[in-house]
Amino acid sequence: MRVHSFSIPLVVLFAYFLVPFILHFPHAIAATAFGGGGGGHGVTVPVSDGPTVRKEERWPLEFSEFGEVSAVKISDGQNGCYHLHFITMDPNSLFLPVHLYSQMLFYVNSGSGTLNWINVEEDDDKLQTAKLQRGDIYRLPPQTVFYLQNDFVSNNPQKLGIYAIFSDSNNELQNGKFAKAYASIQDLLLGFDDKVLQSALSVPEEVIEELREGRQSLIVQGQSETYTSMWEVGSRAMIRAFLGTNNHGVFEVENKKKAYNILKADHDIENCYGWSATVTSKQLDVLKDTDFGVIMVNLTKGVMMGPHWNPNGAEVAIVLRGQGMIHVVCPTIASTTVCENSRFRVAEGDVFVVPKFHPMAQISFNNDSFVFMGFTITSKKKYLAGKSSILQKLDKKVLTKSFNVGSTTIDQVLFSQREYAIYDCTSCAEEEERLMEQQAGRERGGRGWRQREGEIATREEEEMQRRQRESEEAAERGREAEGEGGSYGHGIQ
């Protein structure tokens, strides 16, 4: 018999009850951390060697009629891999509570919604909430239980799109410790046996049965517009029912607006060719104990973000609009992998990574703008061109020696530099693409030539072996014939 009177939303039960439950039974995490839910139900995301992962190559983790989650793991060839999730939620949908194992730094790419979370280590007495909108950036630390709701806007329903990167530490963007970034509260709770759950939850067997039968995808239908306030009412009721009160009274929901909107941020660079913006701990309080930063670059048509590099970490970027060419120069430093200069084209939804120390230039095509955002380790970019480039700071005589040219040439280079790092570069992307295709053609030709050479060598080897077998067979037949002749002769004698 099933008990249908258990009508308070399960998400409230999970979000509020499981926090102290985990604290009292920490082995629950170890037992179920990789059991599924919230990370693809056992799906292992393959690591791409980079430098790009196309939008259509994202690895599917969760899918329902109300939304989906896909993932990318991309390596920069030097410092391990970077783990990203792409969460898409339909209007009036709910991303069910999950437990984070690592840092989560995210960007809201579309729509609006509500983030709800409990920090198990710091804020376990409060469910915190923040409104999110397009352009917002936020960070959640490890040991956070959170869920998301797409706000229902009747006159302008939009999908809520979130791009997230998961990190092992406060000063590195890599994630190599965890196969999954998080696990669903469903799996954590229901990983225990029925008897244990009955005793821990103080509910009859029928309730446990209903909980097990209620397993579902990570993204489900949310509350209708009429019941937008029901979450707080249900939350408080569930607290009283399961957690009671503490010395400070009833557990409360704390409304916060901590997210920082990069679309409203001051621009580091801005002119008629485009702009760039950076968000660090100076703008966003929740980044204060990390080295994390988020960048956004908006290039108009036929424009280049001039050669520069990040000295502190890789840049892991996602194309938001348009398409462009990326040119990366390989520095002559020791590396465990082959390091080569590279050019590659990227389009909307693609992920690309540039390792630290590697000079790069991003270029838009003549017929399209190019907008991308990226996760990085905070640092001031080092430029190779422009009025603020390192060339301007070096001794001119040393520069003439370095390039083995006359002082007049160096004067011309230094004095003709432009003020900003974003400038016109008509047909540069087209030329980069031509050179990329030319190089690819040479490589294909080289592979074809080596393949043909290998096929010829194989055929020659097979022909040699065939002739050797025929020779050995002929010799064997000769020995047999000689032996037969000797026997006959002996018999005749």
Secondary structure, DSSP 4 states (H G I P E B T S, - for coil): ---TT--S-HHHHHHHHHHHHHHH-THHHHHHTTSSSSS-TTPPPPEE-SSEE-GGGPEEEEEETTEEEEEEEEE-SSS-EEEEEEEEE-TTEEEEEEEESSEEEEEEEESEEEEEEEETTT-TTEEEEEEEETTEEEEE-TTEEEEEEEPP-TTS---EEEEEEEESSSS-----S-S-SEEEHHHHHHTS-HHHHHHHHT--HHHHHHHHHT---SEEE---GGGTTHHHHHHHHHIIIII-EETTEE-EEEE----EEGGGSPPSEEETTEEEEEE-TTT-GGGTTS-EEEEEEEE-TTEEEEEEE-SSS-EEEEEEEEEEEEEEPPPS---SS----EEEEEETT-EEEE-TT--EEEEE-TT--EEEEEEEE----EESSSTTSGGGGS-HHHHHHHHT--HHHHHHHHHT--SSSEEE-TTHHHHHHHHHHHHHHHHHHHHHHHHHHHHHHHHHHHHHHHHHHHHHHHHHHHHHHHHHHHHHHHHH-
